[in-house]
Amino acid sequence: MNRTEIPTPAVLIDLDVVDANIRAMVEGTRKYGITHRPHIKTHKCVALAKRQVELGCKGITCAKLGEAEVMAAAGFKDILIAYPLIGADKLQRLQNLLKQDITLRTVVNSVEGATGISKVGEQLGQPVEILIEIDGGMDRGGLKPGEPAVEFARKIKDLPGIKIVGILYFGGGLGKKDSPVNVIEKSLRERDDIVHTANILRAEGHTMDILSGGSSFTSKNPECLEGLTEVRAGTYVFNDVSQLVVGYARPENCALTCLVTVISRPDEYSAIIDAGSKTLTSDLNAQRPGYGYVLEDSQIQIVKLNEEHGFLKSEHRIKFAIGERITIIPNHACVLPNLTDEMYGMRGDEVEQMLKVDARGRNR
């Protein structure tokens, strides 16, 4: 199938760009003794996760148990669930996964969470390997670096069904004023928070074999992260507007795009496309207005989304005709795969393969 034959709206994946992005991340981090454990919540796709491992990634990261179940069933043997598992249903599913022939770790950030996982380890007769979650400034559940994390480790160290093997850190995305200089500062702070906390924990007798950090921004500064053992970048595999605005990617580095059709032209300065919030998502970017980057004319803004309509405006006359197809780089690439069953894997203008979003909707 040729690009011109693809029904719209459609999510397109440039497979050559995906490969280039993976290789750049793996080779860049390897220079500093860091492995890459990609976060597959970005694509939720078995085929793309396998490609990441084929090109040198070590294991995978999942956000939720549902993703881990899909990936384990597909044959992945080294999985990190980077999310606290709370509740009897989650613990039973964790136990079911741990009975399989895989290496599986998860995170804790509360005594209650650690106690629940410890009971799973006791039932299995083998401790569950866990990472202590460290807050990187987002205030979304981790322990603060340094002494708060150490005090937490003291509280859970004697639980018989868990084994602390390291720490996990996530520093978050970009704000309105962030720049390449700010990202470097965040990268250095991330390294210092992780290494400093790990050193204190080691001094108290804890194993710190895994120092896990790295967003899709800070992982692109691996020289600033030396001392970590792994990074868990996710969005980098595609890149998106968030990477464009800070200069960490160019349009040609963006592997995921949305192909849409112009369906109406209210006036010379407006156009309506067949993709709304159910395709592009309503995610905004702190540094660029609108709901995506129109590749054919970056001065055009996507000013509004209804569920199935996108509204384009420009200060100059828009040249697109009704029926014309245009290409949009989304603000946040991670959300689009979860809104579609399949993505079109492209080589040039030809569809090479359909990419099933295997873990679509596996959000619990």
Backbone hydrogen bonds, N-H to C=O, Kabsch-Sander energy under -0.5 kcal/mol:
donor,donor_aa,acceptor,acceptor_aa,energy
3,R,349,D,-2.5
5,E,2,N,-2.1
6,I,3,R,-1.3
10,A,259,L,-1.9
12,L,10,A,-0.6
12,L,257,T,-3.0
13,I,344,Y,-3.2
14,D,255,A,-2.5
15,L,13,I,-0.9
15,L,346,M,-2.2
16,D,346,M,-0.5
18,V,14,D,-2.2
19,D,15,L,-2.2
20,A,16,D,-2.1
21,N,17,V,-2.6
22,I,18,V,-2.4
23,R,19,D,-2.7
24,A,20,A,-2.2
25,M,21,N,-1.8
26,V,22,I,-2.8
27,E,23,R,-2.8
28,G,24,A,-2.0
29,T,25,M,-2.3
30,R,26,V,-2.0
31,K,27,E,-1.1
32,Y,29,T,-1.7
33,G,30,R,-2.0
34,I,29,T,-1.9
35,T,229,T,-2.5
37,R,35,T,-0.6
37,R,231,V,-2.9
39,H,233,A,-1.9
40,I,38,P,-0.8
40,I,61,T,-2.7
42,T,39,H,-1.0
43,H,40,I,-0.7
44,K,40,I,-3.6
49,A,45,C,-2.3
50,K,46,V,-2.7
51,R,47,A,-1.7
52,Q,48,L,-2.0
53,V,49,A,-2.0
54,E,50,K,-2.6
55,L,51,R,-1.7
56,G,53,V,-1.7
57,C,52,Q,-2.3
58,K,36,H,-2.5
59,G,57,C,-0.8
60,I,78,D,-2.1
61,T,38,P,-3.1
62,C,80,L,-3.2
68,A,64,K,-1.9
69,E,65,L,-2.8
70,V,66,G,-1.7
71,M,67,E,-2.5
72,A,68,A,-2.7
73,A,69,E,-2.1
74,A,70,V,-1.2
75,G,72,A,-1.5
76,F,71,M,-2.3
79,I,103,T,-2.8
80,L,60,I,-2.0
81,I,105,R,-2.7
82,A,62,C,-2.5
82,A,80,L,-0.8
83,Y,81,I,-1.5
85,L,107,V,-0.6
86,I,84,P,-0.7
91,L,87,G,-2.2
92,Q,88,A,-2.1
93,R,89,D,-1.9
94,L,90,K,-2.5
95,Q,91,L,-2.3
96,N,92,Q,-2.1
97,L,93,R,-2.1
98,L,94,L,-2.5
99,K,95,Q,-1.1
100,Q,97,L,-1.8
102,I,100,Q,-2.0
103,T,77,K,-3.8
104,L,102,I,-0.7
105,R,79,I,-2.0
106,T,129,E,-1.3
107,V,81,I,-0.7
107,V,83,Y,-0.6
108,V,131,L,-2.1
114,A,110,S,-2.4
115,T,111,V,-2.5
116,G,112,E,-2.1
117,I,113,G,-2.1
118,S,114,A,-2.2
119,K,115,T,-1.7
120,V,116,G,-1.3
121,G,117,I,-2.2
122,E,118,S,-2.4
123,Q,119,K,-2.2
124,L,120,V,-2.0
125,G,121,G,-1.2
126,Q,121,G,-1.8
128,V,161,G,-2.6
130,I,163,K,-2.6
131,L,106,T,-2.3
132,I,166,G,-2.3
133,E,108,V,-2.6
134,I,168,L,-3.7
135,D,143,L,-3.5
136,G,170,F,-1.0
143,L,133,E,-2.9
149,A,144,K,-1.0
149,A,146,G,-0.6
150,V,146,G,-1.9
151,E,147,E,-3.0
152,F,148,P,-1.9
153,A,149,A,-2.2
154,R,150,V,-1.8
155,K,151,E,-1.3
156,I,152,F,-1.3
157,K,153,A,-1.3
159,L,156,I,-1.8
162,I,159,L,-1.0
163,K,128,V,-2.6
165,V,130,I,-2.5
166,G,130,I,-0.7
167,I,210,I,-2.0
168,L,132,I,-2.5
169,Y,212,S,-2.4
170,F,134,I,-0.9
178,D,175,G,-1.0
183,V,179,S,-2.6
184,I,180,P,-1.9
185,E,181,V,-2.1
186,K,182,N,-2.6
187,S,183,V,-2.5
188,L,184,I,-2.5
189,R,185,E,-2.3
190,E,186,K,-2.6
191,R,187,S,-2.4
192,D,188,L,-2.5
193,D,189,R,-3.0
194,I,190,E,-2.5
195,V,191,R,-3.0
196,H,192,D,-2.4
197,T,193,D,-1.9
198,A,194,I,-2.6
199,N,195,V,-2.3
200,I,196,H,-1.8
201,L,197,T,-2.3
202,R,198,A,-2.7
203,A,199,N,-1.9
204,E,200,I,-0.9
204,E,201,L,-0.6
205,G,202,R,-2.2
206,H,201,L,-2.4
207,T,164,I,-0.6
209,D,165,V,-0.9
210,I,165,V,-2.1
211,L,209,D,-0.5
212,S,167,I,-2.6
212,S,210,I,-0.6
213,G,211,L,-0.5
213,G,230,E,-2.1
219,S,215,S,-2.2
220,K,217,F,-1.4
221,N,218,T,-2.0
224,C,221,N,-2.2
225,L,222,P,-1.4
227,G,32,Y,-0.5
227,G,228,L,-0.6
228,L,225,L,-2.3
229,T,211,L,-2.0
230,E,211,L,-1.8
231,V,35,T,-2.0
232,R,213,G,-2.0
232,R,214,G,-1.0
237,V,234,G,-1.5
238,F,235,T,-2.2
239,N,235,T,-3.3
241,V,330,P,-2.4
242,S,331,N,-1.2
243,Q,240,D,-0.8
244,L,240,D,-1.8
245,V,241,V,-2.7
246,V,242,S,-0.6
247,G,244,L,-1.4
248,Y,243,Q,-2.2
249,A,243,Q,-0.9
253,N,250,R,-2.3
254,C,251,P,-1.6
255,A,238,F,-2.4
255,A,253,N,-0.8
257,T,12,L,-2.2
257,T,255,A,-0.6
258,C,328,I,-2.7
259,L,10,A,-2.8
259,L,257,T,-0.5
260,V,258,C,-0.5
260,V,326,I,-2.6
262,V,324,E,-2.8
263,I,272,I,-2.9
264,S,272,I,-1.4
270,S,267,D,-1.3
271,A,312,L,-1.7
272,I,264,S,-2.5
273,I,310,G,-2.5
274,D,261,T,-1.6
276,G,307,E,-0.6
277,S,306,N,-2.9
278,K,307,E,-2.0
279,T,276,G,-1.7
280,L,276,G,-3.1
281,T,276,G,-0.6
281,T,277,S,-0.6
285,N,288,R,-0.7
288,R,285,N,-0.6
291,Y,302,I,-1.2
293,Y,329,I,-2.7
294,V,292,G,-0.6
294,V,300,I,-0.5
295,L,293,Y,-0.8
295,L,327,T,-2.7
297,D,294,V,-0.9
300,I,297,D,-1.7
301,Q,313,K,-2.8
303,V,301,Q,-1.0
303,V,311,F,-1.9
304,K,311,F,-1.0
306,N,309,H,-2.7
310,G,273,I,-1.6
311,F,304,K,-2.8
312,L,271,A,-3.4
312,L,310,G,-0.6
313,K,301,Q,-2.5
314,S,269,Y,-1.5
318,I,268,E,-2.9
323,G,262,V,-3.0
324,E,321,A,-2.3
326,I,260,V,-2.1
328,I,258,C,-2.2
329,I,293,Y,-2.6
335,V,332,H,-1.2
336,L,332,H,-0.6
338,N,335,V,-0.5
339,L,336,L,-2.0
340,T,337,P,-1.4
343,M,355,L,-2.3
344,Y,11,V,-2.7
345,G,343,M,-0.8
345,G,353,Q,-2.9
346,M,13,I,-3.5
346,M,344,Y,-0.7
347,R,350,E,-2.6
350,E,347,R,-1.8
351,V,1,M,-3.0
352,E,345,G,-2.9
352,E,350,E,-0.7
353,Q,345,G,-1.5
355,L,343,M,-3.3
356,K,354,M,-0.7
357,V,341,D,-2.7
358,D,356,K,-1.6
359,A,44,K,-2.5
360,R,357,V,-1.8
362,R,359,A,-2.1
363,N,361,G,-2.3
